[in-house]
Amino acid sequence: MKKKKMYSVTALAAFTAVAVGATGVLAEEAIFTDVSANHPYADGINALTAAGVVKGFGDGTFKPDTTVTRGQAAKMIAGALKLDTTNVKNPNFKDIETSNQYYNQIAALVATGFVNGYEDGTFRTADKITHNQFAKILTNVSAVYPVDATALLTEAKVVFNPTKQLTRGELSSVLATMLAGATPAPEPEPTPESENDNYKLSIMHVNDTHARVEMLPKLMTAVKDYRTTTPDSLLLHAGDIFSGTLYFNEFEGQADLPFLNALKFDAITLGNHEFDLGSSPEGHKALVDFIKAAQFPVVTANVDFSKDALFTGLFSDLVSSEPENGKIYAGMIKEVNGEKVGIFGLTTAETEDIASPGSIAFENYIEEAKKAVKAFEDKGVDKIIALTHIGFDDNPAYDNDQILAKSVPGIDIIVGGHSHTELKEPFVVDTNTVGEKKDVTLIVQAKEYASFLGTLNVEFDENGVIVKHEGQLVEIGKLADDAEGLKMLAPFKEKVDAISSAEIGVTLTEELVSPRTSETIKVGVRNSETVLGNIITDGMLTKAKQYTDKKVVMAMQNGGGIRAAIPAGNITTGQVITVLPFGNTLALMDVTGAEIKAAFEHAVKDAPKESGGFLHISGAKLEYDSSKEAGSRVVSVKYYDEATKTYVDVADTETYTVATNAFTAKGGDGFDMFKKAYEDGRVTDLGLSDWENLKEQLLSMKEIKYTTEGRIVDVATVEAK
């Protein structure tokens, strides 16, 4: 005990020169915007700041009312006492690795006998510290430096409440008051906190993988590579694992699951496509089977499963500190590198309109997010991730990540999906809904189809605020397949390949051509109406009308998305997929007649030269004049009015509902007028696969005509003839 006393008194004396703030010297000039000279804890805060023991935030505040955790308190106490935190002995707490940001300070304090852990051998760095717990620490300190805990708290202007959580201001004031009476010593050089003391968190993430099972062996390679340098990284999936390829049609998620389990995902959330099978005779049995076999938890805070008996016992509307694999929670707490991290999920309410959830209900995402954040904070967790499937910039009438970031304080990171957005670097939100400054929230998303692995590295300061970040997308297609992954893939691929070559039940007497123009071919899929383009758009229009009560007047398909012909003979599933290989989905747009005309002006601007944006149509007729100047070529646009059984001119000021693929609806091929509609929230992605729509249309046709119908006419060509 004598050695401890000599060591600590030396430290106390060294601190004294800066502790003079406790007498009022440093408090005469405000250092922080929220700590005025007459603030009750100004003296202590300024003293510890001058000593380099504590620091403020980037916005010039100190936030004296913010509570501190056991880890943060240990760091401040060790810093105030100037303990040797370099040569320390491992205290052997079960929940603290040597890489923990508070390891050295805690080890130094344990060596002095000032702090102890719990009986179960843990220290629990992320737990908040109460007045009563702090008083016990002061009692331990009194063995070296005589203090009366109650008197000290009173002198530091702290009103003692055993269960109240200790704040930054209170702790600063107590430490400065305790040390101010030591014998003065030469003023030491301030030692500002090193950024290396910040808590570091790494995340890997994917979203909207849509049954691209053949990409998963490459994803395994990417994840293994990343874990070699950052073994403690979280791995998260932001939803839409289901639907999109023959792997899902055949295996309903069971082909994806072995890979997801082998990859050791920490958590996933549910996307709208996870609810696609709800209207089947089996209901959501495939989803339930998928979740039960998952070796990871599922999180979604705004989905109510209570009215679907299949989910009984599978879902808990709580934040769990001990989440079980194969169960659904509103949120979960996971300890990563010695700190507790909160993860909660959100699923778009748009699911009710674009999938088949049945009796499953979707609650307000903002309100449920606020509940989740509060639940984490009540448990002492100040590092919070929202794992969302609501879209980066999706329809604001439903939900999106940017609104979430601005509306709900306390969310540090949003790992998103649904909008298939390629965020090459983290998107920073640092203002709230009314433009006021707020702590940073980062939004990340990794496009689609397991084509990228998103990576994010962040640093949190001692108050759980992000102070540094770096993120990027790792392109998966360039990587080698993982050998074990290829073995896992083989039995699934063998069966899918067989299905792909299977005939769908339709026979063509002639080829459905999809030509590109050349010196000898003047009519192509990118400059003229084609039979195949008509069949595709007819299927789009038919399907769109099944999914909305609105009057859908026409469907459009960009010629650049039609990639192959279908030869004469018995059509196979693989041939259908080859025609539309990009996995596009069907979308509805509410656009004005003026915007429709502008879109067709853009579509024919290069005619008779090719353009990927040339639009094939159903339910409408277009006349244009390629001899006119680009931008003034459209002669007329008419849609078929089912009430009058006639074609009616599109009116500039009227608003119409039209169908197209999601690529075009988001402004692909230069359709800026559609991009604006998307940004205005006038687009709804139905999530229906384009090649499956084409297959259904072919199967529904009693007769296939091999001639065009005059839906698109270039009057300049007609007049020339």
DAVEN-V510307 format. One record per residue. N is the residue number from 1. RES is the residue in one small letter. SS is DSSP state (~ for helix, > for strand, _ for the rest). Layout:
{{N & RES & SS} {N & RES & SS}}
This chain:
{{1 & m & _} {2 & k & ~} {3 & k & ~} {4 & k & ~} {5 & k & ~} {6 & m & ~} {7 & y & ~} {8 & s & ~} {9 & v & ~} {10 & t & ~} {11 & a & ~} {12 & l & ~} {13 & a & ~} {14 & a & ~} {15 & f & ~} {16 & t & ~} {17 & a & ~} {18 & v & ~} {19 & a & ~} {20 & v & ~} {21 & g & ~} {22 & a & ~} {23 & t & ~} {24 & g & _} {25 & v & _} {26 & l & ~} {27 & a & ~} {28 & e & ~} {29 & e & _} {30 & a & _} {31 & i & _} {32 & f & >} {33 & t & _} {34 & d & _} {35 & v & >} {36 & s & _} {37 & a & _} {38 & n & _} {39 & h & _} {40 & p & _} {41 & y & _} {42 & a & ~} {43 & d & ~} {44 & g & ~} {45 & i & ~} {46 & n & ~} {47 & a & ~} {48 & l & ~} {49 & t & ~} {50 & a & ~} {51 & a & _} {52 & g & _} {53 & v & _} {54 & v & _} {55 & k & _} {56 & g & _} {57 & f & _} {58 & g & _} {59 & d & _} {60 & g & _} {61 & t & _} {62 & f & _} {63 & k & _} {64 & p & _} {65 & d & _} {66 & t & _} {67 & t & >} {68 & v & _} {69 & t & >} {70 & r & ~} {71 & g & ~} {72 & q & ~} {73 & a & ~} {74 & a & ~} {75 & k & ~} {76 & m & ~} {77 & i & ~} {78 & a & ~} {79 & g & ~} {80 & a & ~} {81 & l & ~} {82 & k & _} {83 & l & _} {84 & d & _} {85 & t & _} {86 & t & _} {87 & n & _} {88 & v & _} {89 & k & _} {90 & n & _} {91 & p & _} {92 & n & _} {93 & f & _} {94 & k & _} {95 & d & _} {96 & i & _} {97 & e & _} {98 & t & _} {99 & s & _} {100 & n & _} {101 & q & _} {102 & y & _} {103 & y & ~} {104 & n & ~} {105 & q & ~} {106 & i & ~} {107 & a & ~} {108 & a & ~} {109 & l & ~} {110 & v & ~} {111 & a & ~} {112 & t & ~} {113 & g & _} {114 & f & _} {115 & v & _} {116 & n & _} {117 & g & _} {118 & y & _} {119 & e & _} {120 & d & _} {121 & g & _} {122 & t & _} {123 & f & _} {124 & r & _} {125 & t & _} {126 & a & _} {127 & d & _} {128 & k & >} {129 & i & _} {130 & t & >} {131 & h & ~} {132 & n & ~} {133 & q & ~} {134 & f & ~} {135 & a & ~} {136 & k & ~} {137 & i & ~} {138 & l & ~} {139 & t & ~} {140 & n & ~} {141 & v & ~} {142 & s & _} {143 & a & _} {144 & v & _} {145 & y & _} {146 & p & _} {147 & v & _} {148 & d & _} {149 & a & ~} {150 & t & ~} {151 & a & ~} {152 & l & ~} {153 & l & ~} {154 & t & ~} {155 & e & ~} {156 & a & _} {157 & k & _} {158 & v & _} {159 & v & _} {160 & f & _} {161 & n & _} {162 & p & _} {163 & t & _} {164 & k & _} {165 & q & >} {166 & l & _} {167 & t & >} {168 & r & ~} {169 & g & ~} {170 & e & ~} {171 & l & ~} {172 & s & ~} {173 & s & ~} {174 & v & ~} {175 & l & ~} {176 & a & ~} {177 & t & ~} {178 & m & ~} {179 & l & ~} {180 & a & _} {181 & g & _} {182 & a & _} {183 & t & _} {184 & p & _} {185 & a & _} {186 & p & _} {187 & e & _} {188 & p & _} {189 & e & _} {190 & p & _} {191 & t & _} {192 & p & _} {193 & e & _} {194 & s & _} {195 & e & ~} {196 & n & ~} {197 & d & ~} {198 & n & _} {199 & y & >} {200 & k & >} {201 & l & >} {202 & s & >} {203 & i & >} {204 & m & >} {205 & h & >} {206 & v & >} {207 & n & _} {208 & d & _} {209 & t & _} {210 & h & _} {211 & a & _} {212 & r & _} {213 & v & ~} {214 & e & ~} {215 & m & ~} {216 & l & ~} {217 & p & ~} {218 & k & ~} {219 & l & ~} {220 & m & ~} {221 & t & ~} {222 & a & ~} {223 & v & ~} {224 & k & ~} {225 & d & ~} {226 & y & ~} {227 & r & ~} {228 & t & ~} {229 & t & ~} {230 & t & _} {231 & p & _} {232 & d & _} {233 & s & _} {234 & l & >} {235 & l & >} {236 & l & >} {237 & h & >} {238 & a & _} {239 & g & _} {240 & d & _} {241 & i & _} {242 & f & _} {243 & s & _} {244 & g & _} {245 & t & _} {246 & l & ~} {247 & y & ~} {248 & f & ~} {249 & n & ~} {250 & e & ~} {251 & f & ~} {252 & e & _} {253 & g & _} {254 & q & ~} {255 & a & ~} {256 & d & ~} {257 & l & ~} {258 & p & ~} {259 & f & ~} {260 & l & ~} {261 & n & ~} {262 & a & ~} {263 & l & ~} {264 & k & _} {265 & f & _} {266 & d & _} {267 & a & >} {268 & i & >} {269 & t & _} {270 & l & _} {271 & g & _} {272 & n & ~} {273 & h & ~} {274 & e & ~} {275 & f & ~} {276 & d & _} {277 & l & _} {278 & g & _} {279 & s & _} {280 & s & _} {281 & p & _} {282 & e & _} {283 & g & _} {284 & h & _} {285 & k & ~} {286 & a & ~} {287 & l & ~} {288 & v & ~} {289 & d & ~} {290 & f & ~} {291 & i & ~} {292 & k & ~} {293 & a & _} {294 & a & _} {295 & q & _} {296 & f & _} {297 & p & >} {298 & v & >} {299 & v & >} {300 & t & _} {301 & a & _} {302 & n & _} {303 & v & >} {304 & d & >} {305 & f & _} {306 & s & _} {307 & k & _} {308 & d & _} {309 & a & ~} {310 & l & ~} {311 & f & ~} {312 & t & _} {313 & g & _} {314 & l & _} {315 & f & >} {316 & s & >} {317 & d & >} {318 & l & >} {319 & v & >} {320 & s & >} {321 & s & _} {322 & e & _} {323 & p & _} {324 & e & _} {325 & n & _} {326 & g & _} {327 & k & _} {328 & i & >} {329 & y & >} {330 & a & >} {331 & g & >} {332 & m & >} {333 & i & >} {334 & k & >} {335 & e & >} {336 & v & >} {337 & n & _} {338 & g & _} {339 & e & >} {340 & k & >} {341 & v & >} {342 & g & >} {343 & i & >} {344 & f & >} {345 & g & >} {346 & l & >} {347 & t & >} {348 & t & _} {349 & a & _} {350 & e & _} {351 & t & ~} {352 & e & ~} {353 & d & ~} {354 & i & ~} {355 & a & _} {356 & s & _} {357 & p & _} {358 & g & _} {359 & s & _} {360 & i & _} {361 & a & >} {362 & f & >} {363 & e & _} {364 & n & _} {365 & y & ~} {366 & i & ~} {367 & e & ~} {368 & e & ~} {369 & a & ~} {370 & k & ~} {371 & k & ~} {372 & a & ~} {373 & v & ~} {374 & k & ~} {375 & a & ~} {376 & f & ~} {377 & e & ~} {378 & d & ~} {379 & k & _} {380 & g & _} {381 & v & _} {382 & d & _} {383 & k & _} {384 & i & >} {385 & i & >} {386 & a & >} {387 & l & >} {388 & t & >} {389 & h & >} {390 & i & _} {391 & g & _} {392 & f & _} {393 & d & _} {394 & d & _} {395 & n & _} {396 & p & _} {397 & a & _} {398 & y & _} {399 & d & _} {400 & n & _} {401 & d & ~} {402 & q & ~} {403 & i & ~} {404 & l & ~} {405 & a & ~} {406 & k & ~} {407 & s & ~} {408 & v & _} {409 & p & _} {410 & g & _} {411 & i & _} {412 & d & _} {413 & i & >} {414 & i & >} {415 & v & >} {416 & g & _} {417 & g & _} {418 & h & _} {419 & s & _} {420 & h & _} {421 & t & _} {422 & e & >} {423 & l & _} {424 & k & _} {425 & e & _} {426 & p & _} {427 & f & >} {428 & v & >} {429 & v & >} {430 & d & >} {431 & t & >} {432 & n & _} {433 & t & _} {434 & v & _} {435 & g & _} {436 & e & _} {437 & k & >} {438 & k & >} {439 & d & >} {440 & v & >} {441 & t & >} {442 & l & >} {443 & i & >} {444 & v & >} {445 & q & _} {446 & a & >} {447 & k & _} {448 & e & _} {449 & y & _} {450 & a & _} {451 & s & _} {452 & f & >} {453 & l & >} {454 & g & >} {455 & t & >} {456 & l & >} {457 & n & >} {458 & v & >} {459 & e & >} {460 & f & >} {461 & d & _} {462 & e & _} {463 & n & _} {464 & g & _} {465 & v & _} {466 & i & >} {467 & v & >} {468 & k & >} {469 & h & >} {470 & e & >} {471 & g & >} {472 & q & >} {473 & l & >} {474 & v & >} {475 & e & >} {476 & i & _} {477 & g & _} {478 & k & _} {479 & l & _} {480 & a & _} {481 & d & _} {482 & d & _} {483 & a & ~} {484 & e & ~} {485 & g & ~} {486 & l & ~} {487 & k & ~} {488 & m & ~} {489 & l & ~} {490 & a & ~} {491 & p & ~} {492 & f & ~} {493 & k & ~} {494 & e & ~} {495 & k & ~} {496 & v & ~} {497 & d & ~} {498 & a & ~} {499 & i & ~} {500 & s & ~} {501 & s & _} {502 & a & _} {503 & e & >} {504 & i & >} {505 & g & >} {506 & v & >} {507 & t & >} {508 & l & >} {509 & t & _} {510 & e & _} {511 & e & _} {512 & l & >} {513 & v & _} {514 & s & _} {515 & p & _} {516 & r & _} {517 & t & _} {518 & s & _} {519 & e & _} {520 & t & _} {521 & i & _} {522 & k & _} {523 & v & _} {524 & g & _} {525 & v & _} {526 & r & _} {527 & n & _} {528 & s & _} {529 & e & _} {530 & t & _} {531 & v & ~} {532 & l & ~} {533 & g & ~} {534 & n & ~} {535 & i & ~} {536 & i & ~} {537 & t & ~} {538 & d & ~} {539 & g & ~} {540 & m & ~} {541 & l & ~} {542 & t & ~} {543 & k & ~} {544 & a & ~} {545 & k & ~} {546 & q & ~} {547 & y & _} {548 & t & _} {549 & d & _} {550 & k & _} {551 & k & _} {552 & v & >} {553 & v & >} {554 & m & >} {555 & a & >} {556 & m & >} {557 & q & >} {558 & n & >} {559 & g & ~} {560 & g & ~} {561 & g & ~} {562 & i & _} {563 & r & _} {564 & a & _} {565 & a & _} {566 & i & >} {567 & p & _} {568 & a & _} {569 & g & >} {570 & n & >} {571 & i & >} {572 & t & >} {573 & t & ~} {574 & g & ~} {575 & q & ~} {576 & v & ~} {577 & i & ~} {578 & t & ~} {579 & v & ~} {580 & l & _} {581 & p & _} {582 & f & _} {583 & g & _} {584 & n & _} {585 & t & >} {586 & l & >} {587 & a & >} {588 & l & >} {589 & m & >} {590 & d & >} {591 & v & >} {592 & t & >} {593 & g & ~} {594 & a & ~} {595 & e & ~} {596 & i & ~} {597 & k & ~} {598 & a & ~} {599 & a & ~} {600 & f & ~} {601 & e & ~} {602 & h & ~} {603 & a & ~} {604 & v & _} {605 & k & _} {606 & d & _} {607 & a & _} {608 & p & _} {609 & k & _} {610 & e & _} {611 & s & _} {612 & g & _} {613 & g & _} {614 & f & _} {615 & l & >} {616 & h & >} {617 & i & >} {618 & s & >} {619 & g & _} {620 & a & >} {621 & k & >} {622 & l & >} {623 & e & >} {624 & y & >} {625 & d & _} {626 & s & _} {627 & s & _} {628 & k & _} {629 & e & _} {630 & a & _} {631 & g & _} {632 & s & _} {633 & r & _} {634 & v & >} {635 & v & >} {636 & s & >} {637 & v & >} {638 & k & >} {639 & y & >} {640 & y & >} {641 & d & >} {642 & e & _} {643 & a & _} {644 & t & _} {645 & k & _} {646 & t & >} {647 & y & >} {648 & v & >} {649 & d & >} {650 & v & _} {651 & a & _} {652 & d & _} {653 & t & _} {654 & e & _} {655 & t & >} {656 & y & >} {657 & t & >} {658 & v & >} {659 & a & >} {660 & t & >} {661 & n & >} {662 & a & ~} {663 & f & ~} {664 & t & ~} {665 & a & ~} {666 & k & _} {667 & g & _} {668 & g & ~} {669 & d & ~} {670 & g & ~} {671 & f & _} {672 & d & ~} {673 & m & ~} {674 & f & ~} {675 & k & ~} {676 & k & ~} {677 & a & ~} {678 & y & ~} {679 & e & ~} {680 & d & _} {681 & g & _} {682 & r & _} {683 & v & >} {684 & t & >} {685 & d & >} {686 & l & >} {687 & g & >} {688 & l & >} {689 & s & >} {690 & d & ~} {691 & w & ~} {692 & e & ~} {693 & n & ~} {694 & l & ~} {695 & k & ~} {696 & e & ~} {697 & q & ~} {698 & l & ~} {699 & l & ~} {700 & s & ~} {701 & m & _} {702 & k & _} {703 & e & _} {704 & i & _} {705 & k & _} {706 & y & _} {707 & t & _} {708 & t & _} {709 & e & _} {710 & g & _} {711 & r & _} {712 & i & >} {713 & v & >} {714 & d & >} {715 & v & ~} {716 & a & ~} {717 & t & ~} {718 & v & ~} {719 & e & ~} {720 & a & ~} {721 & k & _}}
